[in-house]
Amino acid sequence: MFINWSDFEKIDIRVGTILEVKDFPKARKPAFQLVIDFGECGIKKSSAQITELYSKEELPGRQVIAILNFPPKQIANFTSECLVLGVYAENKEVILLQPDRPVKNGWKIG
């Protein structure tokens, strides 16, 4: 299935920096609760199933790429406000997408 350019332009994909990471024991699959700074786009929360390859201690300060314009999603007692993007490895672990050099929070991916 193909999409056209105007479909792609509707997706708001931006860079943010993880500020805070908490365990999420109420999630059905192992996950962290992330607080991410997207600069002028604000601070957003996200649930991310990244516990296989990442520890809570190594994530703060890391830049990630996320979709900001999906509707909020209720996951247990937590509202996820953006979708952090990653690549599924062979064993279904998620490898986070990130810029290869530091950029300003909120910069748009295109």
ZATIVEX-497378 format. One record per residue (C-alpha): residue in one letter; x negated, y, z. Coordinates in Angstrom, 2 decimals. Layout:
N
r residu = a&xx = X&yy = Y&zz = Z
...
//
This chain:
110
r residu = m&xx = 0.00&yy = 0.00&zz = 0.00
r residu = f&xx = -1.30&yy = 3.43&zz = -0.94
r residu = i&xx = -0.59&yy = 6.72&zz = 0.76
r residu = n&xx = -0.94&yy = 10.09&zz = -0.90
r residu = w&xx = -3.10&yy = 13.01&zz = 0.23
r residu = s&xx = -0.18&yy = 14.83&zz = 1.85
r residu = d&xx = 0.47&yy = 11.75&zz = 4.05
r residu = f&xx = -3.15&yy = 11.81&zz = 5.26
r residu = e&xx = -2.97&yy = 15.54&zz = 5.96
r residu = k&xx = -0.13&yy = 14.89&zz = 8.44
r residu = i&xx = -2.46&yy = 12.94&zz = 10.75
r residu = d&xx = -4.17&yy = 15.18&zz = 13.30
r residu = i&xx = -7.50&yy = 13.42&zz = 13.99
r residu = r&xx = -9.92&yy = 15.29&zz = 16.26
r residu = v&xx = -13.04&yy = 14.95&zz = 18.37
r residu = g&xx = -12.86&yy = 15.13&zz = 22.15
r residu = t&xx = -15.09&yy = 14.45&zz = 25.16
r residu = i&xx = -14.08&yy = 12.00&zz = 27.87
r residu = l&xx = -13.89&yy = 13.82&zz = 31.20
r residu = e&xx = -12.54&yy = 11.13&zz = 33.49
r residu = v&xx = -12.02&yy = 7.35&zz = 33.49
r residu = k&xx = -9.80&yy = 5.34&zz = 35.84
r residu = d&xx = -8.95&yy = 1.66&zz = 36.09
r residu = f&xx = -5.47&yy = 0.79&zz = 34.83
r residu = p&xx = -4.40&yy = -2.32&zz = 36.74
r residu = k&xx = -0.72&yy = -2.03&zz = 35.69
r residu = a&xx = -1.54&yy = -2.36&zz = 31.97
r residu = r&xx = -0.63&yy = -5.74&zz = 30.43
r residu = k&xx = -4.03&yy = -5.99&zz = 28.75
r residu = p&xx = -7.23&yy = -4.73&zz = 30.43
r residu = a&xx = -7.50&yy = -0.98&zz = 29.83
r residu = f&xx = -8.80&yy = 2.30&zz = 31.20
r residu = q&xx = -6.93&yy = 5.55&zz = 31.69
r residu = l&xx = -8.91&yy = 8.32&zz = 29.99
r residu = v&xx = -8.72&yy = 12.09&zz = 30.35
r residu = i&xx = -10.15&yy = 13.74&zz = 27.22
r residu = d&xx = -10.99&yy = 17.38&zz = 26.46
r residu = f&xx = -9.99&yy = 18.40&zz = 22.93
r residu = g&xx = -11.05&yy = 22.04&zz = 23.28
r residu = e&xx = -8.38&yy = 24.44&zz = 21.99
r residu = c&xx = -6.03&yy = 21.46&zz = 21.52
r residu = g&xx = -6.00&yy = 20.88&zz = 25.27
r residu = i&xx = -6.72&yy = 18.05&zz = 27.65
r residu = k&xx = -4.94&yy = 14.78&zz = 26.83
r residu = k&xx = -4.57&yy = 11.40&zz = 28.51
r residu = s&xx = -4.95&yy = 8.05&zz = 26.76
r residu = s&xx = -4.79&yy = 4.38&zz = 27.65
r residu = a&xx = -7.64&yy = 2.55&zz = 25.92
r residu = q&xx = -8.30&yy = -1.20&zz = 25.78
r residu = i&xx = -12.07&yy = -0.80&zz = 25.80
r residu = t&xx = -13.01&yy = -2.62&zz = 29.01
r residu = e&xx = -14.83&yy = -5.46&zz = 27.21
r residu = l&xx = -17.71&yy = -3.33&zz = 25.93
r residu = y&xx = -17.64&yy = -0.19&zz = 28.10
r residu = s&xx = -17.89&yy = 0.52&zz = 31.82
r residu = k&xx = -16.15&yy = 3.39&zz = 33.62
r residu = e&xx = -19.53&yy = 4.87&zz = 34.50
r residu = e&xx = -20.84&yy = 5.16&zz = 30.93
r residu = l&xx = -17.79&yy = 6.80&zz = 29.36
r residu = p&xx = -17.62&yy = 10.31&zz = 30.90
r residu = g&xx = -19.39&yy = 12.76&zz = 28.58
r residu = r&xx = -18.99&yy = 10.51&zz = 25.51
r residu = q&xx = -17.33&yy = 12.04&zz = 22.47
r residu = v&xx = -14.54&yy = 10.05&zz = 20.83
r residu = i&xx = -12.22&yy = 10.42&zz = 17.88
r residu = a&xx = -8.46&yy = 10.31&zz = 18.43
r residu = i&xx = -5.13&yy = 10.94&zz = 16.75
r residu = l&xx = -3.34&yy = 13.74&zz = 18.58
r residu = n&xx = 0.04&yy = 13.92&zz = 16.88
r residu = f&xx = 1.58&yy = 10.55&zz = 17.68
r residu = p&xx = 4.47&yy = 10.86&zz = 20.13
r residu = p&xx = 3.59&yy = 10.15&zz = 23.79
r residu = k&xx = 3.78&yy = 6.46&zz = 24.69
r residu = q&xx = 4.80&yy = 5.19&zz = 28.12
r residu = i&xx = 2.56&yy = 2.32&zz = 29.24
r residu = a&xx = 3.61&yy = 1.03&zz = 32.66
r residu = n&xx = 3.44&yy = 4.09&zz = 34.95
r residu = f&xx = 1.19&yy = 6.11&zz = 32.59
r residu = t&xx = 1.96&yy = 8.34&zz = 29.60
r residu = s&xx = -0.59&yy = 8.07&zz = 26.79
r residu = e&xx = -0.73&yy = 11.33&zz = 24.81
r residu = c&xx = -3.20&yy = 10.41&zz = 22.05
r residu = l&xx = -4.63&yy = 7.34&zz = 20.33
r residu = v&xx = -8.38&yy = 6.85&zz = 20.73
r residu = l&xx = -9.79&yy = 5.20&zz = 17.59
r residu = g&xx = -12.11&yy = 2.23&zz = 17.43
r residu = v&xx = -13.20&yy = -0.70&zz = 15.33
r residu = y&xx = -12.09&yy = -4.24&zz = 16.19
r residu = a&xx = -15.14&yy = -6.49&zz = 16.49
r residu = e&xx = -15.03&yy = -10.23&zz = 15.70
r residu = n&xx = -13.79&yy = -11.14&zz = 19.17
r residu = k&xx = -11.23&yy = -8.29&zz = 19.19
r residu = e&xx = -13.39&yy = -6.05&zz = 21.39
r residu = v&xx = -12.96&yy = -2.39&zz = 20.53
r residu = i&xx = -16.02&yy = -0.35&zz = 19.50
r residu = l&xx = -15.29&yy = 3.36&zz = 19.87
r residu = l&xx = -15.59&yy = 5.69&zz = 16.89
r residu = q&xx = -17.66&yy = 8.79&zz = 17.58
r residu = p&xx = -19.56&yy = 11.48&zz = 15.69
r residu = d&xx = -23.24&yy = 10.70&zz = 15.13
r residu = r&xx = -24.23&yy = 14.06&zz = 16.67
r residu = p&xx = -22.52&yy = 16.33&zz = 19.21
r residu = v&xx = -19.78&yy = 18.57&zz = 17.84
r residu = k&xx = -17.33&yy = 21.04&zz = 19.34
r residu = n&xx = -14.34&yy = 19.50&zz = 21.11
r residu = g&xx = -11.20&yy = 19.83&zz = 19.00
r residu = w&xx = -12.91&yy = 19.82&zz = 15.63
r residu = k&xx = -10.69&yy = 18.19&zz = 13.02
r residu = i&xx = -11.62&yy = 15.00&zz = 11.16
r residu = g&xx = -10.88&yy = 15.12&zz = 7.45
//
